[in-house]
């Protein structure tokens, strides 16, 4: 029985959080779960409910951690644990997991087939259906990073066959909502969200961390989530760091559960709001703060691209266009 350490952060959605944990445990009876939860000062009783669960280790946040801050602390604390696990599962507590979903991911992770022709890693991009690409564009448009999936990147490739597995999620209409992320350009922050075609594989550069299964040894020797990010971009950056270390990242050919994409309504992406309000919301932690966006683009695409593409969201807001 594989031992899984689940890491998540939570704030004020007690019912969803408890339902998520219950679905993971009851839906995957052949896995042994322990959870490390970072509660960022919830006021709805989430912390008390989690503290009562024997399989949960609770960490109390400052109340100002946001997503990336909470996950960073969870990852750091997990590395301090004396006991070892087979896998670490990074997940969001608003995912409604399907039965046996993580067991299926773990089975993919334990597969040791003949892979010599694929060991060139991202030189083979793997098939992605046109329908899934179209659904991805409908359900989500992801801004930001890019990594060359072809030869000549100078990226080291691990000689073993351990992989990081990303579990794709769908919305309630069955459209792809979160999954693996592939860079579309070497020079600008443009990305494609994807899942694999049935029975095939699809390698990617990074991921949405709504459901990511990481072999313990890769996790133990891996990076932290970058402290420059507070909320968004942290999982993108974390995955890119893992990829640059030589780890293969693959996405499932099945949905692990339901997770609705965040709608633009009431956010800086909402074109119905005034320009002034969109500018204000953009610079909030849950928006796309200029400093964090510039840092991210500079880190993966260079200084010139950072100067250009940090300005693009402001231009789009001024023109009243969606971002």
DAGIWO-V510977 format. One record per residue. N is the residue number from 0. RES is the residue in one small letter. SS is DSSP state (hx for helix, st for strand, lp for the rest). NEAR is the number of other C-alpha atoms within 8 Angstrom. Layout:
# DAGIWO-V510977
n=N res=RES ss=SS near=NEAR
n=N res=RES ss=SS near=NEAR
This chain:
# DAGIWO-V510977
n=0 res=x ss=lp near=5
n=1 res=x ss=st near=9
n=2 res=x ss=st near=11
n=3 res=x ss=st near=13
n=4 res=x ss=st near=12
n=5 res=x ss=st near=12
n=6 res=x ss=st near=14
n=7 res=x ss=st near=15
n=8 res=x ss=st near=14
n=9 res=x ss=st near=13
n=10 res=x ss=lp near=10
n=11 res=x ss=lp near=9
n=12 res=x ss=lp near=9
n=13 res=x ss=hx near=11
n=14 res=x ss=hx near=6
n=15 res=x ss=hx near=9
n=16 res=x ss=hx near=12
n=17 res=x ss=hx near=9
n=18 res=x ss=hx near=9
n=19 res=x ss=hx near=13
n=20 res=x ss=hx near=9
n=21 res=x ss=hx near=9
n=22 res=x ss=hx near=13
n=23 res=x ss=hx near=11
n=24 res=x ss=hx near=11
n=25 res=x ss=hx near=8
n=26 res=x ss=hx near=12
n=27 res=x ss=lp near=13
n=28 res=x ss=lp near=8
n=29 res=x ss=lp near=7
n=30 res=x ss=st near=11
n=31 res=x ss=st near=10
n=32 res=x ss=st near=10
n=33 res=x ss=st near=11
n=34 res=x ss=st near=11
n=35 res=x ss=st near=14
n=36 res=x ss=st near=14
n=37 res=x ss=st near=15
n=38 res=x ss=st near=15
n=39 res=x ss=lp near=15
n=40 res=x ss=lp near=10
n=41 res=x ss=lp near=12
n=42 res=x ss=lp near=6
n=43 res=x ss=lp near=7
n=44 res=x ss=lp near=9
n=45 res=x ss=hx near=14
n=46 res=x ss=hx near=11
n=47 res=x ss=hx near=7
n=48 res=x ss=hx near=9
n=49 res=x ss=hx near=11
n=50 res=x ss=hx near=10
n=51 res=x ss=lp near=6
n=52 res=x ss=lp near=7
n=53 res=x ss=lp near=6
n=54 res=x ss=lp near=7
n=55 res=x ss=st near=11
n=56 res=x ss=st near=10
n=57 res=x ss=st near=11
n=58 res=x ss=st near=9
n=59 res=x ss=st near=9
n=60 res=x ss=lp near=11
n=61 res=x ss=lp near=7
n=62 res=x ss=lp near=8
n=63 res=x ss=lp near=6
n=64 res=x ss=lp near=12
n=65 res=x ss=hx near=11
n=66 res=x ss=hx near=10
n=67 res=x ss=hx near=15
n=68 res=x ss=hx near=13
n=69 res=x ss=hx near=16
n=70 res=x ss=hx near=13
n=71 res=x ss=hx near=12
n=72 res=x ss=hx near=9
n=73 res=x ss=hx near=15
n=74 res=x ss=hx near=11
n=75 res=x ss=hx near=9
n=76 res=x ss=hx near=8
n=77 res=x ss=hx near=8
n=78 res=x ss=hx near=7
n=79 res=x ss=lp near=6
n=80 res=x ss=lp near=7
n=81 res=x ss=lp near=4
n=82 res=x ss=lp near=4
n=83 res=x ss=lp near=6
n=84 res=x ss=lp near=10
n=85 res=x ss=lp near=9
n=86 res=x ss=st near=12
n=87 res=x ss=st near=14
n=88 res=x ss=st near=12
n=89 res=x ss=st near=13
n=90 res=x ss=st near=12
n=91 res=x ss=lp near=10
n=92 res=x ss=lp near=11
n=93 res=x ss=lp near=8
n=94 res=x ss=lp near=11
n=95 res=x ss=st near=10
n=96 res=x ss=st near=12
n=97 res=x ss=lp near=10
n=98 res=x ss=lp near=9
n=99 res=x ss=lp near=9
n=100 res=x ss=hx near=13
n=101 res=x ss=hx near=9
n=102 res=x ss=hx near=10
n=103 res=x ss=hx near=8
n=104 res=x ss=hx near=12
n=105 res=x ss=hx near=9
n=106 res=x ss=hx near=8
n=107 res=x ss=hx near=8
n=108 res=x ss=hx near=11
n=109 res=x ss=hx near=7
n=110 res=x ss=lp near=6
n=111 res=x ss=lp near=6
n=112 res=x ss=lp near=4
n=113 res=x ss=lp near=4
n=114 res=x ss=lp near=8
n=115 res=x ss=hx near=5
n=116 res=x ss=hx near=5
n=117 res=x ss=hx near=7
n=118 res=x ss=lp near=8
n=119 res=x ss=lp near=9
n=120 res=x ss=hx near=9
n=121 res=x ss=hx near=11
n=122 res=x ss=hx near=8
n=123 res=x ss=lp near=10
n=124 res=x ss=lp near=9
n=125 res=x ss=st near=9
n=126 res=x ss=lp near=9
n=127 res=x ss=lp near=11
n=128 res=x ss=lp near=8
n=129 res=x ss=hx near=6
n=130 res=x ss=hx near=6
n=131 res=x ss=hx near=12
n=132 res=x ss=hx near=12
n=133 res=x ss=hx near=8
n=134 res=x ss=hx near=10
n=135 res=x ss=hx near=15
n=136 res=x ss=hx near=9
n=137 res=x ss=hx near=7
n=138 res=x ss=hx near=10
n=139 res=x ss=lp near=10
n=140 res=x ss=lp near=10
n=141 res=x ss=lp near=8
n=142 res=x ss=st near=7
n=143 res=x ss=lp near=11
n=144 res=x ss=lp near=14
n=145 res=x ss=lp near=17
n=146 res=x ss=lp near=11
n=147 res=x ss=lp near=10
n=148 res=x ss=lp near=12
n=149 res=x ss=lp near=8
n=150 res=x ss=lp near=9
n=151 res=x ss=lp near=5
n=152 res=x ss=lp near=7
n=153 res=x ss=lp near=5
n=154 res=x ss=lp near=8
n=155 res=x ss=lp near=7
n=156 res=x ss=lp near=11
n=157 res=x ss=lp near=7
n=158 res=x ss=lp near=5
n=159 res=x ss=lp near=4
n=160 res=x ss=lp near=7
n=161 res=x ss=lp near=9
n=162 res=x ss=st near=11
n=163 res=x ss=st near=13
n=164 res=x ss=st near=14
n=165 res=x ss=st near=15
n=166 res=x ss=st near=16
n=167 res=x ss=st near=19
n=168 res=x ss=st near=14
n=169 res=x ss=st near=15
n=170 res=x ss=lp near=12
n=171 res=x ss=lp near=8
n=172 res=x ss=lp near=5
n=173 res=x ss=lp near=6
n=174 res=x ss=lp near=11
n=175 res=x ss=st near=15
n=176 res=x ss=st near=14
n=177 res=x ss=st near=14
n=178 res=x ss=lp near=17
n=179 res=x ss=st near=18
n=180 res=x ss=st near=13
n=181 res=x ss=st near=13
n=182 res=x ss=st near=16
n=183 res=x ss=lp near=11
n=184 res=x ss=lp near=11
n=185 res=x ss=lp near=9
n=186 res=x ss=lp near=8
n=187 res=x ss=lp near=12
n=188 res=x ss=lp near=14
n=189 res=x ss=st near=12
n=190 res=x ss=st near=15
n=191 res=x ss=st near=12
n=192 res=x ss=st near=15
n=193 res=x ss=st near=16
n=194 res=x ss=lp near=15
n=195 res=x ss=lp near=16
n=196 res=x ss=lp near=11
n=197 res=x ss=lp near=6
n=198 res=x ss=lp near=6
n=199 res=x ss=lp near=9
n=200 res=x ss=lp near=12
n=201 res=x ss=st near=14
n=202 res=x ss=st near=14
n=203 res=x ss=st near=16
n=204 res=x ss=lp near=15
n=205 res=x ss=st near=14
n=206 res=x ss=st near=13
n=207 res=x ss=lp near=11
n=208 res=x ss=lp near=12
n=209 res=x ss=lp near=12
n=210 res=x ss=st near=12
n=211 res=x ss=st near=13
n=212 res=x ss=st near=14
n=213 res=x ss=st near=13
n=214 res=x ss=st near=13
n=215 res=x ss=hx near=11
n=216 res=x ss=hx near=6
n=217 res=x ss=hx near=9
n=218 res=x ss=hx near=10
n=219 res=x ss=hx near=7
n=220 res=x ss=lp near=6
n=221 res=x ss=lp near=7
n=222 res=x ss=lp near=8
n=223 res=x ss=lp near=8
n=224 res=x ss=lp near=14
n=225 res=x ss=lp near=9
n=226 res=x ss=lp near=7
n=227 res=x ss=lp near=6
n=228 res=x ss=lp near=12
n=229 res=x ss=lp near=12
n=230 res=x ss=lp near=12
n=231 res=x ss=lp near=12
n=232 res=x ss=lp near=9
n=233 res=x ss=hx near=12
n=234 res=x ss=hx near=12
n=235 res=x ss=hx near=12
n=236 res=x ss=hx near=12
n=237 res=x ss=hx near=13
n=238 res=x ss=hx near=11
n=239 res=x ss=hx near=10
n=240 res=x ss=hx near=9
n=241 res=x ss=hx near=11
n=242 res=x ss=hx near=12
n=243 res=x ss=hx near=9
n=244 res=x ss=lp near=9
n=245 res=x ss=lp near=10
n=246 res=x ss=lp near=13
n=247 res=x ss=st near=13
n=248 res=x ss=st near=13
n=249 res=x ss=st near=13
n=250 res=x ss=st near=17
n=251 res=x ss=st near=14
n=252 res=x ss=st near=12
n=253 res=x ss=st near=9
n=254 res=x ss=st near=11
n=255 res=x ss=st near=11
n=256 res=x ss=st near=12
n=257 res=x ss=st near=13
n=258 res=x ss=lp near=13
n=259 res=x ss=lp near=8
n=260 res=x ss=lp near=9
n=261 res=x ss=lp near=4
n=262 res=x ss=lp near=4
n=263 res=x ss=lp near=8
n=264 res=x ss=lp near=6
n=265 res=x ss=lp near=7
n=266 res=x ss=lp near=10
n=267 res=x ss=lp near=14
n=268 res=x ss=lp near=10
n=269 res=x ss=lp near=11
n=270 res=x ss=lp near=10
n=271 res=x ss=lp near=4
n=272 res=x ss=lp near=9
n=273 res=x ss=lp near=7
n=274 res=x ss=hx near=9
n=275 res=x ss=hx near=6
n=276 res=x ss=hx near=9
n=277 res=x ss=hx near=14
n=278 res=x ss=hx near=11
n=279 res=x ss=hx near=9
n=280 res=x ss=hx near=11
n=281 res=x ss=hx near=12
n=282 res=x ss=lp near=10
n=283 res=x ss=lp near=9
n=284 res=x ss=lp near=10
n=285 res=x ss=lp near=8
n=286 res=x ss=lp near=11
n=287 res=x ss=lp near=11
n=288 res=x ss=lp near=10
n=289 res=x ss=hx near=8
n=290 res=x ss=hx near=6
n=291 res=x ss=hx near=10
n=292 res=x ss=hx near=12
n=293 res=x ss=hx near=12
n=294 res=x ss=hx near=10
n=295 res=x ss=hx near=13
n=296 res=x ss=hx near=18
n=297 res=x ss=hx near=12
n=298 res=x ss=hx near=7
n=299 res=x ss=hx near=9
n=300 res=x ss=hx near=14
n=301 res=x ss=lp near=10
n=302 res=x ss=hx near=8
n=303 res=x ss=hx near=7
n=304 res=x ss=hx near=12
n=305 res=x ss=hx near=15
n=306 res=x ss=hx near=9
n=307 res=x ss=hx near=8
n=308 res=x ss=hx near=12
n=309 res=x ss=hx near=11
n=310 res=x ss=hx near=8
n=311 res=x ss=hx near=8
n=312 res=x ss=hx near=9
n=313 res=x ss=hx near=8
n=314 res=x ss=hx near=8
n=315 res=x ss=hx near=11
n=316 res=x ss=hx near=14
n=317 res=x ss=hx near=8
n=318 res=x ss=lp near=6
n=319 res=x ss=lp near=8
n=320 res=x ss=lp near=8
n=321 res=x ss=lp near=8
n=322 res=x ss=lp near=6
